[in-house]
Amino acid sequence: MTTDVGEGTVDAARETAIAVSDAEPAEVAALSFDEALAELQRTVGALETGGLPLERTIVLYERGVALHDRCATLLGDAELRIRRLADGPGGRPVIADDDGSDG
């Protein structure tokens, strides 16, 4: 975190924060991982900048939590899919049953 920020940088960051919070938000559940992560990064950047009214900050924070949860869910789903892959004959991946035996 930098403490010596030029006024132009702060103004630009505030504009980004306003744009993020004023934009018509996509339904979080419909976002792909990459979309949710990009929006989460923009939201965190806007929150780190500060200087916004309390209500706008709370709205951004709530959106950030929802985006974080979406990313975590999608990563968990991907991890489960990868764990279910096991090396089969000839090094080919096969789906393994949940009990760990080959399907």
Z-matrix of the N, CA and C atoms (Angstrom, degrees):
N
C 1 1.454
C 2 1.526 1 107.82
N 3 1.318 2 116.86 1 132.11
C 4 1.455 3 120.03 2 178.67
C 5 1.511 4 109.32 3 -98.83
N 6 1.323 5 114.80 4 145.05
C 7 1.461 6 118.74 5 179.63
C 8 1.509 7 111.80 6 -102.60
N 9 1.323 8 117.02 7 -20.84
C 10 1.453 9 121.02 8 -179.05
C 11 1.523 10 108.42 9 -101.51
N 12 1.328 11 116.05 10 90.65
C 13 1.451 12 121.44 11 -176.86
C 14 1.520 13 108.93 12 -114.22
N 15 1.320 14 115.55 13 130.11
C 16 1.461 15 120.07 14 177.66
C 17 1.507 16 111.34 15 -66.59
N 18 1.318 17 116.57 16 152.44
C 19 1.464 18 121.31 17 -178.14
C 20 1.520 19 111.46 18 -59.68
N 21 1.337 20 118.21 19 -37.09
C 22 1.459 21 121.12 20 178.91
C 23 1.513 22 111.96 21 -62.66
N 24 1.332 23 117.18 22 -39.04
C 25 1.452 24 121.78 23 178.52
C 26 1.522 25 110.85 24 -65.75
N 27 1.317 26 117.12 25 -43.03
C 28 1.466 27 121.04 26 178.37
C 29 1.517 28 110.43 27 -63.26
N 30 1.334 29 117.52 28 -44.44
C 31 1.460 30 120.51 29 179.52
C 32 1.525 31 111.38 30 -62.24
N 33 1.319 32 117.08 31 -42.55
C 34 1.460 33 120.58 32 179.39
C 35 1.527 34 110.59 33 -63.92
N 36 1.327 35 116.83 34 -40.96
C 37 1.461 36 120.73 35 179.41
C 38 1.523 37 110.79 36 -66.38
N 39 1.338 38 117.30 37 -38.55
C 40 1.468 39 120.39 38 176.99
C 41 1.518 40 110.87 39 -63.02
N 42 1.327 41 115.95 40 -41.25
C 43 1.468 42 119.54 41 178.17
C 44 1.522 43 110.44 42 -62.27
N 45 1.331 44 116.72 43 -39.70
C 46 1.461 45 120.49 44 176.99
C 47 1.518 46 110.26 45 -63.26
N 48 1.329 47 117.04 46 -43.58
C 49 1.465 48 121.22 47 179.40
C 50 1.518 49 110.53 48 -61.68
N 51 1.308 50 117.05 49 -42.14
C 52 1.463 51 120.99 50 179.53
C 53 1.521 52 109.92 51 -65.40
N 54 1.328 53 117.08 52 -43.27
C 55 1.462 54 121.00 53 179.79
C 56 1.526 55 110.83 54 -63.54
N 57 1.329 56 117.26 55 -41.41
C 58 1.463 57 120.77 56 179.53
C 59 1.518 58 110.21 57 -63.54
N 60 1.318 59 117.75 58 -44.36
C 61 1.461 60 119.47 59 -175.67
C 62 1.524 61 112.63 60 -79.56
N 63 1.326 62 118.29 61 -25.55
C 64 1.459 63 120.80 62 -179.27
C 65 1.522 64 113.17 63 -88.64
N 66 1.326 65 116.81 64 -18.82
C 67 1.459 66 120.06 65 -178.17
C 68 1.524 67 109.77 66 -64.00
N 69 1.314 68 115.03 67 149.70
C 70 1.455 69 119.78 68 176.08
C 71 1.528 70 106.95 69 -67.61
N 72 1.322 71 117.42 70 108.06
C 73 1.461 72 118.72 71 -174.53
C 74 1.522 73 111.72 72 -72.16
N 75 1.309 74 115.25 73 134.98
C 76 1.460 75 119.75 74 174.63
C 77 1.518 76 107.87 75 -70.98
N 78 1.291 77 116.70 76 151.89
C 79 1.457 78 120.79 77 175.65
C 80 1.519 79 107.68 78 -61.16
N 81 1.307 80 116.53 79 121.47
C 82 1.461 81 121.64 80 -174.67
C 83 1.524 82 110.89 81 -57.00
N 84 1.318 83 118.01 82 -40.29
C 85 1.463 84 121.21 83 -177.67
C 86 1.522 85 112.75 84 -65.07
N 87 1.328 86 117.77 85 -17.91
C 88 1.454 87 121.12 86 -178.99
C 89 1.529 88 112.69 87 -93.03
N 90 1.326 89 117.03 88 -6.30
C 91 1.462 90 120.24 89 -176.26
C 92 1.522 91 111.48 90 -79.57
N 93 1.332 92 115.02 91 142.73
C 94 1.461 93 119.52 92 171.41
C 95 1.520 94 108.09 93 -73.86
N 96 1.322 95 117.04 94 169.90
C 97 1.461 96 120.21 95 179.08
C 98 1.518 97 110.38 96 -59.22
N 99 1.321 98 117.12 97 -47.20
C 100 1.467 99 120.48 98 -177.24
C 101 1.525 100 111.71 99 -63.33
N 102 1.325 101 117.39 100 -39.77
C 103 1.465 102 120.66 101 177.96
C 104 1.524 103 111.15 102 -65.39
N 105 1.334 104 116.09 103 -45.30
C 106 1.467 105 120.50 104 -179.08
C 107 1.527 106 110.72 105 -65.12
N 108 1.322 107 117.27 106 -41.11
C 109 1.461 108 120.63 107 -179.95
C 110 1.523 109 111.24 108 -65.53
N 111 1.329 110 117.44 109 -43.30
C 112 1.465 111 120.73 110 179.10
C 113 1.528 112 110.55 111 -62.41
N 114 1.330 113 117.04 112 -43.25
C 115 1.460 114 119.67 113 179.41
C 116 1.525 115 110.91 114 -67.95
N 117 1.327 116 116.72 115 -37.15
C 118 1.462 117 120.50 116 177.45
C 119 1.531 118 110.32 117 -62.46
N 120 1.316 119 116.86 118 -42.10
C 121 1.461 120 120.23 119 178.73
C 122 1.530 121 111.63 120 -63.39
N 123 1.326 122 117.21 121 -41.59
C 124 1.463 123 120.56 122 177.21
C 125 1.531 124 110.76 123 -64.64
N 126 1.319 125 116.15 124 -40.64
C 127 1.461 126 121.23 125 -178.95
C 128 1.528 127 110.79 126 -65.52
N 129 1.324 128 116.89 127 -45.42
C 130 1.461 129 120.69 128 178.46
C 131 1.524 130 110.30 129 -62.00
N 132 1.319 131 116.97 130 -41.63
C 133 1.464 132 120.55 131 177.72
C 134 1.518 133 111.61 132 -59.95
N 135 1.318 134 116.07 133 -41.88
C 136 1.463 135 120.18 134 179.58
C 137 1.525 136 110.71 135 -66.25
N 138 1.331 137 117.20 136 -39.65
C 139 1.463 138 120.66 137 179.21
C 140 1.523 139 111.36 138 -68.58
N 141 1.324 140 117.40 139 -38.13
C 142 1.463 141 120.79 140 179.94
C 143 1.518 142 111.96 141 -65.79
N 144 1.317 143 116.47 142 -29.67
C 145 1.460 144 120.98 143 179.84
C 146 1.516 145 111.37 144 -66.29
N 147 1.313 146 115.57 145 -39.93
C 148 1.458 147 119.66 146 179.96
C 149 1.516 148 112.33 147 73.30
N 150 1.315 149 115.70 148 -168.39
C 151 1.456 150 121.61 149 177.61
C 152 1.516 151 114.45 150 78.29
N 153 1.318 152 117.89 151 11.34
C 154 1.457 153 121.35 152 179.73
C 155 1.521 154 109.88 153 -100.57
N 156 1.323 155 116.80 154 156.79
C 157 1.464 156 119.36 155 175.05
C 158 1.535 157 110.48 156 -60.12
N 159 1.302 158 116.62 157 151.75
C 160 1.454 159 122.20 158 -175.96
C 161 1.525 160 112.12 159 -55.01
N 162 1.320 161 117.24 160 -47.96
C 163 1.466 162 119.89 161 -177.02
C 164 1.527 163 111.45 162 -60.67
N 165 1.314 164 117.18 163 -41.48
C 166 1.464 165 121.05 164 179.11
C 167 1.532 166 110.07 165 -65.88
N 168 1.311 167 116.69 166 -37.91
C 169 1.459 168 121.41 167 178.21
C 170 1.517 169 110.34 168 -63.86
N 171 1.318 170 117.31 169 -42.26
C 172 1.464 171 121.25 170 179.46
C 173 1.525 172 110.65 171 -64.47
N 174 1.327 173 116.81 172 -42.83
C 175 1.468 174 120.66 173 178.53
C 176 1.529 175 110.13 174 -60.91
N 177 1.323 176 116.78 175 -44.39
C 178 1.466 177 120.41 176 178.24
C 179 1.526 178 110.90 177 -63.20
N 180 1.315 179 116.78 178 -41.40
C 181 1.463 180 120.84 179 -179.78
C 182 1.525 181 110.63 180 -63.13
N 183 1.328 182 116.59 181 -44.91
C 184 1.465 183 120.76 182 178.85
C 185 1.527 184 110.77 183 -60.72
N 186 1.321 185 115.76 184 -42.57
C 187 1.467 186 119.94 185 178.41
C 188 1.525 187 110.04 186 -63.44
N 189 1.327 188 116.32 187 -41.25
C 190 1.457 189 120.49 188 178.79
C 191 1.518 190 112.27 189 -61.10
N 192 1.319 191 117.09 190 -41.26
C 193 1.466 192 120.81 191 178.22
C 194 1.528 193 110.00 192 -63.22
N 195 1.326 194 117.55 193 -43.57
C 196 1.464 195 121.26 194 179.27
C 197 1.534 196 110.51 195 -63.59
N 198 1.320 197 116.93 196 -41.13
C 199 1.468 198 120.68 197 178.69
C 200 1.525 199 111.18 198 -66.24
N 201 1.326 200 116.70 199 -40.65
C 202 1.466 201 120.90 200 177.28
C 203 1.523 202 110.11 201 -61.07
N 204 1.325 203 116.75 202 -45.22
C 205 1.460 204 120.74 203 179.73
C 206 1.529 205 110.91 204 -62.10
N 207 1.332 206 117.05 205 -39.55
C 208 1.473 207 120.85 206 178.53
C 209 1.526 208 110.34 207 -62.88
N 210 1.327 209 116.56 208 -46.06
C 211 1.463 210 120.30 209 178.94
C 212 1.525 211 110.82 210 -61.44
N 213 1.327 212 117.19 211 -43.66
C 214 1.460 213 121.22 212 -179.86
C 215 1.527 214 111.41 213 -62.92
N 216 1.315 215 116.90 214 -40.65
C 217 1.462 216 121.20 215 178.68
C 218 1.519 217 110.94 216 -63.73
N 219 1.330 218 116.28 217 -46.77
C 220 1.463 219 120.17 218 -179.30
C 221 1.523 220 111.33 219 -65.08
N 222 1.326 221 117.55 220 -38.26
C 223 1.466 222 120.39 221 176.94
C 224 1.525 223 111.02 222 -66.52
N 225 1.323 224 116.79 223 -40.49
C 226 1.457 225 120.70 224 177.33
C 227 1.519 226 111.73 225 -62.08
N 228 1.327 227 116.61 226 -42.11
C 229 1.464 228 121.31 227 177.80
C 230 1.528 229 110.59 228 -62.93
N 231 1.321 230 116.28 229 -43.33
C 232 1.462 231 120.68 230 179.48
C 233 1.529 232 110.74 231 -64.36
N 234 1.324 233 116.55 232 -41.85
C 235 1.463 234 120.56 233 179.03
C 236 1.522 235 110.69 234 -61.95
N 237 1.320 236 116.75 235 -42.37
C 238 1.463 237 120.90 236 178.67
C 239 1.526 238 110.43 237 -61.22
N 240 1.307 239 116.90 238 -44.61
C 241 1.464 240 120.69 239 179.28
C 242 1.524 241 111.04 240 -61.28
N 243 1.320 242 116.55 241 -41.59
C 244 1.463 243 120.34 242 -179.23
C 245 1.527 244 110.64 243 -68.50
N 246 1.339 245 116.72 244 -41.07
C 247 1.467 246 119.86 245 179.22
C 248 1.519 247 112.21 246 -63.52
N 249 1.311 248 116.36 247 -28.83
C 250 1.457 249 120.01 248 -179.08
C 251 1.527 250 111.84 249 -76.37
N 252 1.321 251 116.45 250 -11.77
C 253 1.458 252 119.29 251 176.68
C 254 1.525 253 108.85 252 -83.10
N 255 1.285 254 115.84 253 133.43
C 256 1.463 255 120.68 254 177.61
C 257 1.516 256 107.66 255 -131.49
N 258 1.302 257 116.44 256 152.09
C 259 1.459 258 119.46 257 177.41
C 260 1.517 259 109.84 258 -71.39
N 261 1.317 260 114.52 259 126.41
C 262 1.454 261 120.84 260 177.74
C 263 1.520 262 109.86 261 -102.34
N 264 1.313 263 116.59 262 -168.41
C 265 1.462 264 120.79 263 178.79
C 266 1.518 265 111.13 264 -57.25
N 267 1.303 266 117.31 265 137.98
C 268 1.457 267 121.82 266 179.27
C 269 1.512 268 113.43 267 71.16
N 270 1.340 269 117.55 268 14.99
C 271 1.458 270 120.91 269 178.91
C 272 1.516 271 114.07 270 77.86
N 273 1.321 272 116.98 271 8.73
C 274 1.462 273 120.64 272 179.24
C 275 1.525 274 110.17 273 -79.41
N 276 1.326 275 116.26 274 135.75
C 277 1.471 276 117.74 275 178.57
C 278 1.522 277 111.00 276 -71.82
N 279 1.326 278 114.90 277 138.86
C 280 1.465 279 121.43 278 174.98
C 281 1.514 280 107.58 279 -131.35
N 282 1.297 281 116.88 280 156.65
C 283 1.460 282 120.95 281 177.71
C 284 1.525 283 108.00 282 -78.25
N 285 1.330 284 115.22 283 131.30
C 286 1.451 285 121.34 284 176.63
C 287 1.515 286 108.91 285 -98.03
N 288 1.314 287 116.86 286 146.19
C 289 1.468 288 120.85 287 175.21
C 290 1.510 289 108.83 288 -66.55
N 291 1.320 290 116.35 289 159.36
C 292 1.471 291 121.18 290 179.93
C 293 1.516 292 112.24 291 -60.50
N 294 1.352 293 118.06 292 -24.14
C 295 1.465 294 119.63 293 -179.47
C 296 1.530 295 111.82 294 -82.87
N 297 1.349 296 116.83 295 0.26
C 298 1.448 297 121.13 296 176.31
C 299 1.508 298 113.93 297 97.97
N 300 1.344 299 118.58 298 -10.44
C 301 1.453 300 120.32 299 178.70
C 302 1.519 301 109.88 300 -84.77
N 303 1.334 302 116.58 301 156.67
C 304 1.460 303 120.35 302 179.86
C 305 1.512 304 110.06 303 -70.07
N 306 1.377 305 114.30 304 145.15
C 307 1.450 306 121.83 305 -175.36
C 308 1.457 307 112.89 306 -76.56
